[in-house]
Amino acid sequence: MMRTTHAMEDPLDCLLFDPALPARHVRASYEADLGETRAFLPSRVPLGELPSVFELYVSASMQLPARFPAERGGVRSWLERQFSHDDPAVLNAIPGLDDAERDRLMTVLAVLGHTYRWDCVPPAPDRFEERRISLPPGIDGPWTALARICGHPRVGTAWSLHLCNWRMTDRPGGAAYRPEELTADNVRVAHNWLLPPADVHLERFSTSFVLLEARGAAVLRHLVDTVEALGCRRPGEALASLVHLQAAMMAMTTAFSLNVRTRTVDPAMWRELVQPTFAWSAEADVPGRLEPGPSGSQLGTIQALDAVLGVAGGSSLDEQAKVGRRYMPKPHRRFLQSLDRAGPAIRDVVRHSGCEELTEQFNGCVAALSSFRRTHQARGTQYLRSSQTGSSPRASTGLTIGVDDDAVATFERTMTARIAETEAAKLASAGQPGPGEPTTCAETDPAPPEGCSHPRPQGSWRG
Ligand code: HEM
């Protein structure tokens, strides 16, 4: 009775009573908001072309490698000359671009904006002190206009600087592809701003984000199947989906670990020449707010897992993940929001299922997420430690590590806290109620759930 009154007071709350509704919403958003690839990746291979009015931008971005290294003099004064005024023809062309063209232009502008911000690599130490960047009008105008249309701050994001900045060696821009077709052999960075030999290290680092989301496509497929099966109370199917989900997560972690090895991406090269340009660490279009660059906190698959598995807790990385959504494409934010809504109800279904096997498998997926985080922690520490003696200061792209911090200690501490939060998402095994849970569910149907071979003695499948 209490519940009915409550539900009438808050219409959204009634969703929690029937987990099928938010679960169906997740399915609908997955199909509508994640494009043809059903991944946090573009629907087609990113375009190689843009309408001719943007030619100056594309050709400038191609010239960056020859000018950006410190020994070549840097790019600021050159870009100031090239883009000394805001061209109305360029501004007028922006609203008519289709999504793929917008993504491509955003990548080009973000590459120009970020290289301008640092002028050269390694950056001069006083660049790290700069909080206001006065961009040339011809970059500022279109970048600001496009960011407004895309609905995020005017700064490079994981989407613009990693997830849309690639091409395939075996097909043209605009071609269809399946995420599982993307490999380290056929994916190349589209806009590189470094000269050999550093260009290869930038390419491997940046495409490792693309490949993570490519492997993430299978994770998302099984995650959505899991949510739907649990929401619609199909335990046998949910169990099978959770098994697939865990396997897909492990495959994603293995790929991450292989793609980010010190013999693939050299730590010294990474620190001195690759990493600095991805940071922003200054204001953009919101006065007084420092903006991050494209950090891992803007990666959709990890955010999706956190939402469904219930990873929260208020650590700095938890906060950063929330902020990270601001920099993601709107449809991706919508999908993650649908998972936020479904997550608590879905976990309640597992919690009250009385099925030990289901709880264990759910916890197996939480363990797989911890394992990704441990692997990332080990890799990150390796990079920060082996590049500690470099000449330039550093700030992490997501702003967790400040220029004056002990990078390794800060990184270790924040990652350890996030791993602890992840572990805390594990559900108490059936028969052992977690904090605040009812001690019995015997008031409902005592029949074991269909497809569950390990029912809790007096428990039941209930949602
Ligand atoms: C190779 C050296 C790397 C280092 C030193 C490193 C460092 C960091 C740092 C400091 C953060 C906190 C946010 C920030 O301040 O930027 C972070 C977050 C994150 N990074 Fe990395 N990262 C590295 C590579 C990668 C790669 C290649 C990926 C993905 C392909 C990745 C995925 C993530 C994710 C998902 C987070 C969010 C934290 C979490 O959910 O646990 N990182 N990383």
Boltz pocket constraint, residues with backbone or C-beta under 6 A from the ligand:
constraints:
  - pocket:
      binder: B
      contacts: [[A, 205], [A, 208], [A, 209], [A, 212], [A, 256], [A, 260], [A, 295], [A, 296], [A, 297], [A, 299], [A, 302], [A, 317], [A, 320], [A, 373], [A, 376], [A, 379], [A, 380], [A, 381], [A, 383], [A, 384], [A, 396], [A, 397], [A, 398], [A, 399], [A, 400], [A, 401], [A, 411], [A, 418]]
      max_distance: 6.0
